[in-house]
C-alpha cells in the first residue's frame, strides 16, 4: 500500500530546497509498496535445486498467491513453447527450468514496484546493470561453495543499487541533478548524491530493505557494498557475500553493461576475485560467460514482463486499503468489555511489531492500537501518535483512521519546548509551543479538539498519543497503555540510535580505510624518494671529479680518438647528473607557487610542437584542445601542472609506438570547487596489471635504459601538492583517459 509522506515538497515535483536529513529516510521509502512475493524469496534461506525438488514449490506457491507472478509464468511458457497447451501453474513449472524461473520472477516483482514511478534515471540501462551484477554474483557463488546460496547472491546483486531507483522514484527532479553531475562519465554517483541530496543510495537502499523486511545479510550488502573490503569486519559471515557482490559489480562495470553512475575502480576484478577466494580460472569463466547467460536471462525477463500490467494508481497517490475484519471486529465489539479489548489489542500490537519496525511504523501501530482500545474511531476522527528524533530537532507523527491509508508527517521542533504533561492535557497549546511552524499538523487534526497522552520513559519525553478530546478512557487503562507504549518507543529509539551509530561508524571506517591506503602510498613514495635522493647526493661528488678529469684529458690530448672518448665521458656524466636531479626533485618537490590560471592558458603548453627524438618515425602527437563553456579558472602552479600535461602526452606517444591522437578537455566538475581536465588518447591502452602499477615509481614497460619510470609518479606528486587528484581509466585496445581534478580559487580561500 502506498503511503503519504511529506518532506519539503509534494511527490518530488520540484528539486529539494534543502538536503535530506537521516530522519526523513523512513518517510521517503514508505512511499514504495512492499512486494508481496519478496518475503518468501528473500527473508529466509533459499536452496536452489533441480526440478522435482522442494525448491520449485516457491514459485508455485508465489504464483497461487500473486496474480502477476501467475501471468508471468504462463506468459513465459506460451511465448517459449507455443506448441504446448498448459493447464495450470504446476504444469508450467515442469516446462520451465527452475534455475532461471525464480530469478526472473524476482526481477518481475521488483520492477513492477518501480514501473508506476517514472523518473530521470535510465531505467533500462539501470536494470541491465543490476541484472548483470545479479547474474555475475550468482555465477561466482556457484563456484564458491559455502559462500552464499546462488539465488541469495542473485537477489543481493539485483537489489544492490536499489537505493538509486528509490531516490529517482521519490525525488525525480532532485535526482535529475545528480544524474547531470555524472553525465561526463567521471567520478562516483554516490559522491554526487551526498553533495546534492545529503545522503547516498546505499543508505536509502538500506532503509528500503528494512521497510521491505528483507533478510539482514541482504540489507547489509545493499548498505556496505561500496565500502572497501578492509572496512568491513572480516569475521562476519556477511563479508564474503559483500565481496562477492563487489566483484560482480566491478565485472559488470568493466564490461560496461548498463548504467551504474560509478566510473571509479578501487580495485580491478582480478584483485577482487582473489580477495573473494575465486580462482583465476573460475573468474575467467564468469567473465567470459556473463554476457551469454545475461542474454538468456534478459530474454526470459522480456517474456515475463509482457504480462505485467502497470499499476493503476498514479505516483504519490494513496491507495486505500480496506479495513481488515479483525480491525472492524475490534471497533464494533460493543459487547466486549474495555478490559478484554485492552488485553487483546496489546497482544495483537506485540505480534505486529518487532526489531525491524521503523519509528514511523511503530507510531502508526501505537495510533492504531490506541484507537481500538479507546474506541476512538467511532468519533470519525483519526488517532495519532508522535515521537521525537534522536536530537530532538524534529518529530514524526502518524495518523490512523480505519479504512484510510497510512499518513505520516515530519515537522521541526522548537529549541525550547514545554515539559510533558503529567497525564493528559489539551493538545492545542502543547503542539503550538512544540512545533515549528505551530500549525504543522492542522491538515491532519484540529489540535484544540484533541488530548495529548505523553509517553515518558525513565524521565525522558519520547512522544505522545493524540486522541479526540471526548474519547472516554479509564485512568488505569490509560496509564497502563502509556507505560506499555513508552517502553516500546524507548526500545525502538534505542535500536534506531544503534543503527545510526553503526551507519556513522561504517562511513568513518570507509573514510579511514581510504585515508590509510593513501597514507601508506605516500609513505612508500617518500621512502623510495628519500633513498633515491640520498643515492643521487652521494653520486654528485664523484661525478664532478670524473667530469673534471675527463675535460682536462680532452683539452690536453692531441689524439682525436682520446678527445672523443673524453667528451663521451663528459656527456654521460651530465646525463647521470640529470637523472640525479630528477631523483632529487621527485623526493623533494618544490613547493607550488599557486596563482589564478585560466584553463586555456594552462593547456596552451600542449599546443607547442613536441620533440620526436625518441621515435622520429612515429611523428609528433596530434593534440586537440577544448575548453568547455563556463569553465572556471584554476588555482594551481601553472608550471608544475603544465609539466604534468606534457608528460601525459609524451607517455601516450611513447606507448603508441606510432602517431597518436590526443584530446585535452577542461570543464567544470560535478563538485563545484574543482575543475576537471581530461587527457584522452587513442593509443593501445593498458591491461589490468599495467594500470594497477601506473603510478608506482620506477615502473616502466620500456626497455632498460629507455625510461626510468618516474613520469607518472612525479605527475601524481605534482598534482597532489597542488591540492588535486589524478586517476586513470584504460582498457586494452580502447585508449587511455587520465583525469586531473584541480582546485578552483575559492576552494582554497
C-alpha positions as CSV (number, residue, x, y, z in Angstrom):
1,X,0.0,0.0,0.0
2,X,1.4,3.4,-0.9
3,X,1.6,5.8,2.0
4,X,1.5,9.5,2.2
5,X,4.6,11.3,3.4
6,X,5.6,15.0,3.2
7,X,9.2,16.0,3.2
8,X,9.6,19.6,1.9
9,X,7.9,19.3,-1.5
10,X,4.9,17.2,-2.7
11,X,5.8,14.0,-4.6
12,X,9.2,15.2,-5.8
13,X,7.7,17.6,-8.3
14,X,10.4,20.2,-7.5
15,X,14.1,19.8,-6.5
16,X,14.7,19.7,-2.8
17,X,15.1,23.1,-1.1
18,X,17.5,21.6,1.4
19,X,19.4,18.3,1.8
20,X,17.7,15.3,3.2
21,X,18.1,14.5,6.9
22,X,18.6,10.9,8.0
23,X,15.3,11.1,10.0
24,X,13.4,11.7,6.7
25,X,14.6,8.5,5.0
26,X,12.0,6.3,6.7
27,X,9.2,8.5,5.3
28,X,10.8,8.6,1.9
29,X,11.0,4.8,1.4
30,X,7.5,4.2,2.9
31,X,6.1,5.7,-0.4
32,X,7.0,2.5,-2.1
33,X,4.9,-0.7,-1.9
34,X,6.4,-3.8,-0.3
35,X,6.4,-6.5,-3.0
36,X,4.1,-9.3,-1.7
37,X,6.2,-12.0,-3.3
38,X,9.5,-11.0,-1.9
39,X,9.4,-12.3,1.7
40,X,9.4,-16.0,0.6
41,X,12.4,-15.5,-1.6
42,X,14.5,-13.1,0.5
43,X,13.6,-13.3,4.1
44,X,14.7,-16.9,4.6
45,X,17.4,-19.1,3.1
46,X,16.7,-20.2,-0.5
47,X,18.1,-23.5,-1.7
48,X,18.4,-24.0,-5.4
49,X,17.7,-27.4,-6.7
50,X,16.7,-29.3,-9.9
51,X,13.1,-29.6,-11.0
52,X,11.2,-32.0,-8.8
53,X,13.0,-30.9,-5.6
54,X,11.5,-28.8,-2.8
55,X,12.7,-25.5,-4.3
56,X,10.2,-25.2,-7.2
57,X,7.4,-25.1,-4.7
58,X,8.3,-21.4,-4.0
59,X,7.4,-20.0,-7.5
60,X,4.3,-22.3,-7.4
61,X,3.2,-21.0,-4.1
62,X,4.0,-17.4,-5.1
63,X,2.0,-17.9,-8.3
64,X,-1.0,-19.1,-6.4
65,X,-0.9,-16.0,-4.1
66,X,0.1,-13.4,-6.7
67,X,-1.7,-13.0,-10.0
68,X,1.1,-11.1,-11.7
69,X,3.5,-14.0,-11.0
70,X,1.0,-16.4,-12.3
71,X,0.6,-14.3,-15.5
72,X,4.4,-14.1,-15.9
73,X,4.9,-17.8,-15.6
74,X,2.2,-18.7,-18.1
75,X,3.3,-16.0,-20.5
76,X,6.9,-17.3,-20.5
77,X,5.6,-20.8,-21.3
78,X,3.2,-19.5,-24.0
79,X,5.9,-17.5,-25.7
80,X,8.7,-20.0,-25.5
81,X,6.6,-23.1,-26.2
82,X,3.6,-22.1,-28.3
83,X,3.0,-25.7,-29.2
84,X,2.4,-26.7,-25.6
85,X,-1.1,-26.5,-24.0
86,X,-0.6,-25.6,-20.4
87,X,-3.4,-26.2,-18.0
88,X,-2.0,-24.7,-14.8
89,X,1.0,-23.4,-12.8
90,X,2.3,-26.8,-11.8
91,X,2.4,-27.9,-15.4
92,X,4.1,-24.6,-16.4
93,X,6.9,-25.2,-13.9
94,X,7.5,-28.6,-15.4
95,X,8.3,-26.9,-18.8
96,X,10.4,-24.1,-17.4
97,X,13.8,-24.6,-15.7
98,X,13.8,-23.6,-12.1
99,X,17.3,-22.2,-12.2
100,X,16.1,-19.4,-14.4
101,X,12.5,-19.1,-13.4
102,X,12.9,-17.9,-9.8
103,X,15.5,-15.1,-10.5
104,X,13.3,-13.9,-13.4
105,X,10.2,-13.8,-11.2
106,X,12.2,-11.9,-8.6
107,X,13.1,-9.3,-11.3
108,X,9.5,-9.0,-12.3
109,X,8.3,-8.3,-8.8
110,X,10.9,-5.7,-8.1
111,X,10.5,-3.9,-11.4
112,X,6.7,-4.0,-11.0
113,X,7.0,-1.7,-8.0
114,X,9.0,0.9,-9.7
115,X,7.2,0.8,-13.1
116,X,4.5,3.1,-11.7
117,X,7.1,5.7,-10.6
118,X,8.7,7.5,-13.6
119,X,11.9,9.4,-13.0
120,X,15.0,10.8,-14.7
121,X,17.1,7.6,-14.4
122,X,17.6,5.5,-17.5
123,X,15.6,2.5,-16.1
124,X,16.5,0.2,-18.9
125,X,20.2,0.8,-18.5
126,X,19.9,0.7,-14.7
127,X,18.1,-2.7,-14.6
128,X,20.5,-4.1,-17.2
129,X,23.4,-3.2,-14.9
130,X,21.6,-4.7,-11.9
131,X,20.7,-7.9,-13.8
132,X,24.3,-8.2,-14.9
133,X,25.6,-7.8,-11.3
134,X,23.0,-10.3,-10.1
135,X,23.9,-12.9,-12.8
136,X,27.7,-12.5,-12.2
137,X,27.2,-12.8,-8.4
138,X,25.1,-16.0,-8.9
139,X,27.7,-17.5,-11.3
140,X,30.5,-16.7,-8.8
141,X,28.5,-18.2,-5.9
142,X,28.1,-21.5,-7.8
143,X,31.9,-21.7,-8.0
144,X,32.4,-20.8,-4.3
145,X,30.5,-23.5,-2.3
146,X,29.7,-22.3,1.2
147,X,29.9,-18.6,0.4
148,X,26.2,-18.0,-0.3
149,X,23.3,-19.7,-2.0
150,X,23.3,-18.8,-5.7
151,X,19.7,-17.4,-5.5
152,X,20.6,-15.2,-2.5
153,X,23.7,-13.9,-4.3
154,X,21.4,-13.2,-7.3
155,X,19.0,-11.3,-5.1
156,X,21.8,-9.3,-3.5
157,X,23.2,-8.3,-6.9
158,X,19.8,-7.4,-8.2
159,X,19.0,-5.1,-5.3
160,X,22.5,-3.8,-4.5
161,X,21.7,-0.4,-6.1
162,X,18.0,-0.3,-5.3
163,X,18.6,3.0,-3.4
164,X,19.3,4.8,-6.7
165,X,15.9,3.9,-8.3
166,X,14.2,4.7,-4.9
167,X,15.7,8.2,-4.9
168,X,14.8,8.6,-8.6
169,X,11.2,7.4,-8.0
170,X,10.6,9.6,-4.9
171,X,12.7,12.6,-5.8
172,X,12.8,12.7,-9.7
173,X,13.7,16.3,-10.1
174,X,16.5,16.3,-7.5
175,X,17.9,13.0,-8.7
176,X,17.9,14.5,-12.2
177,X,20.5,17.0,-10.8
178,X,22.5,14.1,-9.5
179,X,22.5,12.3,-12.9
180,X,23.6,15.6,-14.5
181,X,26.6,15.8,-12.2
182,X,27.9,12.4,-13.5
183,X,26.8,13.0,-17.1
184,X,30.5,13.4,-18.0
185,X,31.1,9.8,-17.0
186,X,33.6,10.6,-14.3
187,X,33.6,10.1,-10.5
188,X,31.2,8.2,-8.4
189,X,27.4,8.9,-8.3
190,X,27.4,8.3,-4.6
191,X,29.5,11.4,-4.1
192,X,27.1,13.5,-6.2
193,X,24.2,12.1,-4.2
194,X,25.8,13.2,-0.9
195,X,26.7,16.6,-2.3
196,X,23.2,17.3,-3.7
197,X,20.8,15.3,-1.6
198,X,22.7,14.9,1.7
199,X,22.5,11.0,1.6
200,X,23.7,8.3,-0.8
201,X,21.8,5.4,-2.4
202,X,23.4,2.9,-0.1
203,X,21.8,4.4,3.0
204,X,18.5,4.8,1.2
205,X,18.6,1.2,0.0
206,X,19.2,0.0,3.5
207,X,16.1,1.8,4.7
208,X,14.1,0.3,1.9
209,X,15.4,-3.1,2.8
210,X,14.3,-2.6,6.4
211,X,10.9,-1.4,5.2
212,X,10.5,-4.5,3.0
213,X,11.8,-6.6,5.9
214,X,14.5,-8.2,3.8
215,X,17.0,-10.6,5.3
216,X,19.7,-9.0,7.4
217,X,22.5,-10.1,5.1
218,X,20.8,-8.7,2.0
219,X,20.2,-5.4,3.8
220,X,23.9,-5.2,4.7
221,X,25.0,-6.0,1.2
222,X,22.9,-3.1,-0.1
223,X,24.3,-0.8,2.6
224,X,28.0,-1.8,2.6
225,X,28.8,-3.0,-1.0
226,X,30.6,0.3,-1.8
227,X,32.9,0.1,1.3
228,X,36.5,-1.1,0.8
229,X,37.0,-4.8,1.8
230,X,39.2,-3.8,4.7
231,X,36.5,-1.5,6.1
232,X,34.1,-4.5,6.6
233,X,34.7,-6.8,9.6
234,X,36.3,-9.9,8.1
235,X,35.0,-12.2,10.8
236,X,31.4,-11.5,9.9
237,X,29.6,-14.1,7.7
238,X,28.2,-11.3,5.5
239,X,31.7,-10.2,4.4
240,X,32.1,-13.0,1.9
241,X,28.7,-12.1,0.3
242,X,29.6,-8.3,0.2
243,X,32.9,-9.1,-1.5
244,X,31.1,-11.3,-4.0
245,X,28.7,-8.5,-5.0
246,X,31.6,-6.0,-5.1
247,X,33.3,-8.4,-7.6
248,X,30.2,-8.8,-9.6
249,X,29.6,-5.1,-9.8
250,X,33.2,-4.5,-10.9
251,X,32.9,-7.2,-13.6
252,X,29.7,-5.6,-15.0
253,X,31.2,-2.1,-15.0
254,X,34.5,-3.4,-16.6
255,X,32.3,-4.8,-19.4
256,X,30.3,-1.6,-19.5
257,X,26.9,-3.4,-19.1
258,X,24.1,-1.0,-18.4
259,X,24.3,2.2,-16.3
260,X,25.6,2.4,-12.7
261,X,26.8,6.0,-12.5
262,X,30.1,4.9,-10.9
263,X,33.1,5.5,-13.0
264,X,35.8,4.8,-10.4
265,X,37.5,1.5,-9.7
266,X,39.1,1.0,-6.3
267,X,40.5,-2.4,-7.5
268,X,40.3,-4.4,-10.7
269,X,38.3,-7.6,-10.9
270,X,41.4,-9.8,-10.7
271,X,42.4,-8.4,-7.3
272,X,38.8,-8.6,-6.1
273,X,38.4,-12.2,-7.3
274,X,41.5,-13.2,-5.2
275,X,40.1,-11.4,-2.2
276,X,36.8,-13.2,-2.6
277,X,38.5,-16.6,-2.9
278,X,37.7,-17.1,-6.6
279,X,40.5,-18.8,-8.6
280,X,41.7,-17.2,-11.8
281,X,40.2,-20.0,-13.8
282,X,36.8,-19.6,-12.3
283,X,37.0,-15.8,-12.5
284,X,37.8,-16.1,-16.2
285,X,34.8,-18.4,-16.7
286,X,32.4,-15.9,-15.0
287,X,33.9,-13.0,-17.0
288,X,33.6,-14.8,-20.4
289,X,30.2,-16.4,-19.8
290,X,28.5,-13.4,-18.3
291,X,27.1,-11.9,-21.4
292,X,25.7,-15.2,-22.8
293,X,24.0,-16.0,-19.5
294,X,22.7,-12.4,-19.2
295,X,21.3,-12.6,-22.7
296,X,19.3,-15.7,-21.8
297,X,18.0,-14.2,-18.6
298,X,17.1,-10.9,-20.4
299,X,15.1,-12.9,-23.0
300,X,13.1,-14.7,-20.3
301,X,12.6,-11.4,-18.4
302,X,11.3,-9.7,-21.5
303,X,8.8,-12.6,-22.0
304,X,7.7,-12.3,-18.4
305,X,7.3,-8.5,-18.4
306,X,4.9,-8.6,-21.3
307,X,2.3,-10.0,-18.9
308,X,2.9,-7.4,-16.1
309,X,0.3,-4.6,-16.1
310,X,1.4,-1.2,-14.8
311,X,-0.1,-0.1,-11.6
312,X,-3.3,1.9,-11.9
313,X,-2.7,4.3,-9.1
314,X,-0.5,7.3,-10.2
315,X,2.7,8.0,-8.2
316,X,2.2,9.8,-4.9
317,X,-1.5,8.9,-4.6
318,X,-2.6,6.9,-1.6
319,X,-4.2,3.6,-2.5
320,X,-6.8,2.9,0.2
321,X,-6.7,-0.4,1.9
322,X,-9.9,-2.0,3.0
323,X,-10.3,-2.5,6.8
324,X,-9.4,-5.9,8.0
325,X,-12.1,-8.0,9.6
326,X,-10.1,-8.1,12.8
327,X,-10.0,-4.3,12.9
328,X,-13.7,-4.0,12.3
329,X,-14.5,-6.6,14.9
330,X,-12.3,-4.7,17.4
331,X,-14.1,-1.4,16.7
332,X,-17.6,-2.8,16.7
333,X,-17.3,-5.2,19.6
334,X,-19.7,-3.2,21.8
335,X,-20.5,-6.3,23.9
336,X,-16.8,-6.9,24.8
337,X,-15.6,-5.3,28.0
338,X,-13.0,-2.5,27.8
339,X,-10.6,-4.6,29.8
340,X,-10.8,-7.5,27.4
341,X,-10.4,-5.3,24.4
342,X,-7.3,-3.7,26.1
343,X,-5.6,-7.1,26.6
344,X,-6.5,-8.3,23.1
345,X,-5.2,-5.2,21.4
346,X,-1.9,-5.2,23.3
347,X,-1.4,-8.8,22.4
348,X,-2.1,-8.0,18.7
349,X,0.2,-5.0,18.9
350,X,3.1,-7.1,20.2
351,X,2.6,-9.5,17.3
352,X,2.7,-6.8,14.7
353,X,5.9,-5.0,15.7
354,X,9.4,-6.4,16.0
355,X,13.1,-5.4,15.8
356,X,12.8,-4.4,12.2
357,X,9.9,-2.0,12.8
358,X,10.8,1.6,12.0
359,X,9.9,4.5,14.2
360,X,7.2,5.9,11.8
361,X,5.6,2.4,11.5
362,X,5.7,2.0,15.3
363,X,4.0,5.3,15.7
364,X,1.3,4.2,13.3
365,X,0.8,0.9,15.2
366,X,0.6,2.8,18.5
367,X,-2.1,5.1,17.0
368,X,-3.9,2.1,15.6
369,X,-3.9,0.2,19.0
370,X,-4.9,3.3,20.9
371,X,-7.8,3.9,18.6
372,X,-9.0,0.4,19.1
373,X,-8.5,0.4,22.9
374,X,-10.4,3.7,23.4
375,X,-12.9,3.1,20.6
376,X,-11.9,6.5,19.3
377,X,-12.7,5.5,15.7
378,X,-16.4,5.9,16.5
379,X,-15.9,9.7,16.6
380,X,-14.9,9.7,12.9
381,X,-11.6,11.3,13.5
382,X,-8.0,9.9,13.3
383,X,-6.0,8.9,16.3
384,X,-2.3,10.0,16.1
385,X,1.0,9.1,17.8
386,X,4.2,11.0,17.6
387,X,7.8,10.6,18.6
388,X,10.8,12.8,18.7
389,X,14.0,12.3,16.7
390,X,17.3,11.4,18.4
391,X,18.5,15.0,18.5
392,X,15.0,16.4,19.4
393,X,15.2,18.6,16.4
394,X,12.2,17.0,14.6
395,X,9.2,15.0,15.3
396,X,7.3,12.2,13.4
397,X,3.6,11.9,13.6
398,X,1.5,9.0,12.3
399,X,-2.3,9.1,11.9
400,X,-4.6,6.1,12.0
401,X,-8.2,6.1,10.7
402,X,-9.9,2.8,9.8
403,X,-10.4,2.4,6.0
404,X,-7.8,5.0,5.1
405,X,-4.2,4.8,4.1
406,X,-1.3,5.4,6.5
407,X,-0.4,9.1,6.9
408,X,2.9,10.4,8.2
409,X,4.4,13.8,8.8
410,X,7.7,15.2,9.8
411,X,8.0,18.6,11.4
412,X,10.7,20.6,13.1
413,X,10.7,21.1,16.9
414,X,11.3,24.4,18.6
415,X,14.6,24.6,20.5
416,X,12.9,25.0,23.9
417,X,9.6,23.2,24.1
418,X,7.3,22.8,27.1
419,X,7.7,19.9,29.6
420,X,5.4,16.9,29.1
421,X,2.1,17.0,31.0
422,X,1.7,14.6,33.9
423,X,-1.2,12.6,32.5
424,X,-3.2,14.2,29.7
425,X,-3.5,17.8,28.6
426,X,-5.2,19.7,25.7
427,X,-3.1,19.1,22.6
428,X,-3.6,22.6,21.1
429,X,-1.5,24.7,23.4
430,X,1.1,21.9,23.7
431,X,1.6,21.5,20.0
432,X,1.7,25.2,19.3
433,X,4.6,25.5,21.7
434,X,6.3,22.3,20.5
435,X,6.1,22.5,16.6
436,X,7.8,24.8,14.2
437,X,5.6,26.1,12.5
438,X,2.9,25.8,15.1
439,X,0.2,24.8,12.6
440,X,2.3,22.0,11.0
441,X,-0.3,19.3,11.7
442,X,-3.5,21.2,11.3
443,X,-4.2,19.4,8.0
444,X,-4.4,16.2,9.9
445,X,-6.3,17.2,13.1
446,X,-7.8,20.1,14.9
447,X,-5.4,20.3,17.8
448,X,-7.9,22.1,20.0
449,X,-10.2,19.1,19.8
450,X,-7.6,16.6,21.0
451,X,-6.0,15.4,24.2
452,X,-2.3,14.5,24.4
453,X,-1.2,11.4,26.4
454,X,2.5,11.8,27.0
455,X,4.8,8.8,26.5
456,X,7.6,9.1,29.1
457,X,10.3,6.5,29.9
458,X,12.8,6.9,32.7
459,X,12.2,10.6,32.9
460,X,12.6,11.3,29.1
461,X,9.7,12.5,27.0
462,X,9.8,10.3,23.9
463,X,6.5,11.1,22.3
464,X,2.7,11.0,22.8
465,X,-0.7,9.8,21.7
466,X,-3.3,12.3,20.4
467,X,-7.0,11.2,20.9
468,X,-10.2,13.1,20.3
469,X,-11.0,15.1,23.5
470,X,-14.4,13.4,24.0
471,X,-12.9,9.9,24.0
472,X,-13.8,8.1,27.2
473,X,-11.0,6.2,29.0
474,X,-10.4,4.7,32.4
475,X,-7.5,6.2,34.2
476,X,-5.9,2.9,35.0
477,X,-6.1,1.6,31.4
478,X,-4.9,4.9,30.0
479,X,-1.8,4.9,32.3
480,X,-1.1,1.2,31.6
481,X,-1.3,1.9,27.8
482,X,1.0,4.9,28.0
483,X,3.6,2.9,30.1
484,X,3.5,0.0,27.6
485,X,3.8,2.2,24.6
486,X,6.5,4.3,26.2
487,X,8.6,1.2,26.8
488,X,8.0,0.1,23.1
489,X,9.0,3.5,21.9
490,X,12.2,3.6,24.1
491,X,13.3,0.2,22.8
492,X,12.7,1.2,19.2
493,X,14.5,4.6,19.7
494,X,17.5,2.7,21.3
495,X,17.7,0.4,18.3
496,X,17.3,3.4,15.9
497,X,20.2,5.1,17.7
498,X,22.3,2.0,17.4
499,X,21.6,1.8,13.7
500,X,22.6,5.4,13.2
501,X,25.8,4.9,15.1
502,X,26.5,1.8,13.0
503,X,26.0,3.8,9.8
504,X,28.3,6.6,11.1
505,X,30.9,4.0,12.1
506,X,30.6,2.4,8.7
507,X,31.2,5.8,6.9
508,X,34.1,6.5,9.3
509,X,35.6,3.1,8.6
510,X,35.3,3.6,4.8
511,X,36.9,7.0,5.1
512,X,39.7,5.7,7.4
513,X,40.4,2.8,5.0
514,X,40.8,5.1,2.1
515,X,42.9,7.6,4.1
516,X,45.1,4.8,5.4
517,X,45.6,3.5,1.9
518,X,46.6,6.9,0.7
519,X,48.9,7.5,3.6
520,X,50.6,4.1,3.0
521,X,51.1,5.0,-0.6
522,X,52.5,8.4,0.2
523,X,54.8,7.0,2.9
524,X,56.1,4.4,0.4
525,X,56.7,7.1,-2.2
526,X,58.6,9.2,0.3
527,X,60.7,6.3,1.4
528,X,61.6,5.5,-2.2
529,X,62.2,9.1,-3.0
530,X,64.4,9.7,0.1
531,X,66.5,6.6,-0.8
532,X,66.9,7.8,-4.4
533,X,67.7,11.3,-3.3
534,X,70.4,10.0,-0.9
535,X,71.9,8.0,-3.7
536,X,71.8,11.0,-6.1
537,X,73.5,13.2,-3.5
538,X,76.3,10.6,-2.9
539,X,76.8,10.4,-6.7
540,X,77.3,14.1,-7.3
541,X,80.7,14.4,-5.8
542,X,82.4,11.6,-7.6
543,X,80.6,12.6,-10.8
544,X,82.1,16.1,-10.5
545,X,85.6,14.7,-10.2
546,X,85.1,12.3,-13.2
547,X,83.7,15.1,-15.3
548,X,86.5,17.5,-14.4
549,X,89.3,15.0,-15.2
550,X,87.6,14.0,-18.5
551,X,87.5,17.6,-19.5
552,X,91.2,18.0,-18.6
553,X,92.1,15.0,-20.7
554,X,90.0,16.3,-23.7
555,X,91.9,19.6,-23.5
556,X,95.4,18.2,-23.1
557,X,95.4,15.3,-25.5
558,X,96.4,15.6,-29.2
559,X,94.8,12.3,-30.1
560,X,91.4,12.8,-31.7
561,X,90.3,9.3,-30.5
562,X,91.2,10.1,-26.9
563,X,89.5,13.5,-27.1
564,X,86.3,11.9,-28.5
565,X,86.3,9.3,-25.6
566,X,86.9,12.0,-23.0
567,X,84.0,14.1,-24.4
568,X,81.7,11.0,-24.3
569,X,82.6,10.6,-20.7
570,X,81.6,14.2,-20.0
571,X,78.3,13.8,-21.8
572,X,77.4,10.6,-19.9
573,X,78.3,12.3,-16.6
574,X,75.9,15.1,-17.5
575,X,73.2,12.5,-18.2
576,X,73.8,10.8,-14.9
577,X,73.7,14.3,-13.2
578,X,70.3,14.9,-14.9
579,X,69.0,11.6,-13.5
580,X,70.2,12.5,-10.1
581,X,68.5,15.9,-10.3
582,X,65.2,14.2,-11.3
583,X,65.5,11.9,-8.3
584,X,66.1,14.8,-6.0
585,X,63.1,16.7,-7.5
586,X,60.9,13.6,-7.1
587,X,62.0,13.1,-3.5
588,X,61.6,16.8,-2.5
589,X,59.3,18.5,-5.0
590,X,59.5,22.3,-4.8
591,X,56.5,24.0,-3.0
592,X,54.0,25.1,-5.6
593,X,53.6,28.8,-6.4
594,X,49.9,28.8,-7.0
595,X,48.0,31.5,-8.8
596,X,44.8,32.0,-10.7
597,X,45.2,30.5,-14.1
598,X,42.7,30.3,-17.0
599,X,42.1,26.9,-18.3
600,X,43.1,28.0,-21.8
601,X,46.4,29.4,-20.6
602,X,47.1,26.2,-18.7
603,X,46.5,23.9,-21.7
604,X,48.3,26.1,-24.3
605,X,51.6,24.3,-23.4
606,X,50.1,21.3,-25.3
607,X,49.8,23.3,-28.5
608,X,53.5,23.7,-28.8
609,X,55.4,21.2,-31.0
610,X,56.6,18.1,-29.3
611,X,60.1,16.7,-29.8
612,X,60.2,13.4,-31.6
613,X,63.7,12.3,-31.0
614,X,62.5,9.2,-29.0
615,X,60.5,7.9,-32.0
616,X,61.3,10.0,-35.1
617,X,59.5,7.7,-37.5
618,X,56.2,8.0,-35.5
619,X,55.9,11.7,-35.8
620,X,54.8,14.2,-33.2
621,X,51.4,13.5,-31.5
622,X,48.4,15.4,-32.7
623,X,46.8,17.3,-29.8
624,X,43.3,18.7,-29.9
625,X,42.5,21.2,-27.1
626,X,38.9,22.1,-26.0
627,X,37.7,24.3,-23.2
628,X,34.1,23.8,-22.3
629,X,31.8,26.8,-22.0
630,X,31.7,28.2,-18.5
631,X,34.9,26.5,-17.4
632,X,36.1,28.4,-14.3
633,X,39.8,29.3,-13.7
634,X,42.1,27.2,-11.6
635,X,44.3,27.7,-8.5
636,X,47.5,25.9,-9.3
637,X,51.2,26.3,-10.2
638,X,50.9,26.6,-13.9
639,X,54.5,25.4,-14.4
640,X,54.1,22.2,-12.4
641,X,50.7,21.3,-13.9
642,X,52.0,22.2,-17.4
643,X,54.8,19.7,-16.9
644,X,52.3,17.1,-15.9
645,X,50.2,17.6,-19.0
646,X,53.3,17.5,-21.3
647,X,54.4,14.3,-19.5
648,X,51.0,12.7,-20.2
649,X,51.1,13.5,-23.9
650,X,54.7,12.2,-24.1
651,X,53.7,9.0,-22.4
652,X,50.8,8.5,-24.8
653,X,53.1,9.0,-27.8
654,X,55.8,6.6,-26.4
655,X,53.2,3.9,-25.6
656,X,51.6,4.1,-29.0
657,X,54.8,3.4,-31.0
658,X,53.3,5.5,-33.8
659,X,51.4,8.7,-34.4
660,X,48.8,9.1,-31.6
661,X,45.8,11.5,-31.4
662,X,45.4,13.2,-28.0
663,X,42.3,15.2,-26.9
664,X,42.6,17.5,-23.8
665,X,39.3,18.8,-22.4
666,X,38.8,21.2,-19.4
667,X,35.4,21.9,-17.8
668,X,33.6,22.4,-14.6
669,X,33.5,19.3,-12.3
670,X,30.4,18.0,-10.6
671,X,31.8,19.1,-7.2
672,X,31.6,22.8,-7.7
673,X,35.0,23.6,-6.1
674,X,37.0,21.7,-8.7
675,X,37.8,21.8,-12.5
676,X,38.2,18.5,-14.3
677,X,40.9,18.2,-17.0
678,X,40.8,15.0,-19.2
679,X,43.6,13.9,-21.4
680,X,42.4,11.2,-23.8
681,X,44.4,9.3,-26.4
682,X,43.6,6.6,-28.9
683,X,46.7,4.5,-28.2
684,X,46.9,0.8,-27.3
685,X,45.5,1.2,-23.7
686,X,46.7,-0.6,-20.6
687,X,45.9,-4.0,-19.2
688,X,44.9,-4.5,-15.6
689,X,48.5,-5.2,-14.3
690,X,49.9,-2.1,-16.0
691,X,47.0,0.1,-14.9
692,X,47.5,-1.0,-11.2
693,X,51.2,-0.1,-11.3
694,X,50.9,3.1,-13.4
695,X,51.8,5.4,-10.6
696,X,54.4,3.2,-9.0
697,X,57.9,4.8,-9.0
698,X,60.4,3.2,-11.4
699,X,57.8,1.0,-13.1
700,X,58.1,1.1,-16.9
701,X,57.3,-1.2,-19.8
702,X,60.0,0.4,-21.9
703,X,63.3,-1.5,-22.4
704,X,66.1,-0.9,-19.9
705,X,67.8,2.4,-20.5
706,X,64.9,3.9,-22.3
707,X,62.9,5.1,-19.3
708,X,63.2,5.5,-15.6
709,X,59.5,5.0,-14.7
710,X,59.2,8.3,-12.8
711,X,57.0,10.2,-15.2
712,X,53.5,9.3,-13.8
713,X,54.8,9.0,-10.3
714,X,56.2,12.5,-10.5
715,X,53.0,13.8,-12.1
716,X,50.9,12.3,-9.2
717,X,53.0,14.1,-6.6
718,X,52.8,17.4,-8.5
719,X,49.0,17.2,-8.8
720,X,48.6,16.3,-5.1
721,X,50.9,19.1,-3.8
722,X,48.6,21.4,-5.8
723,X,45.5,20.2,-3.9
724,X,44.2,18.0,-6.7
725,X,43.9,14.3,-7.5
726,X,44.7,12.2,-10.6
727,X,43.4,8.8,-11.8
728,X,43.4,6.7,-15.0
729,X,40.8,4.7,-16.8
730,X,42.0,2.4,-19.6
731,X,41.3,-0.9,-21.4
732,X,43.5,-2.7,-23.9
733,X,42.7,-1.6,-27.4
734,X,40.4,1.3,-26.2
735,X,42.9,4.0,-25.4
736,X,43.6,5.8,-22.1
737,X,42.0,8.7,-20.3
738,X,43.8,10.5,-17.5
739,X,41.6,12.6,-15.2
740,X,43.0,15.6,-13.3
741,X,40.7,17.1,-10.6
742,X,42.2,20.6,-9.8
743,X,41.0,23.2,-7.4
744,X,39.3,26.5,-8.2
745,X,40.5,29.7,-6.5
746,X,37.6,29.8,-3.9
747,X,38.3,26.2,-2.9
748,X,41.5,27.3,-1.2
749,X,40.1,30.5,0.3
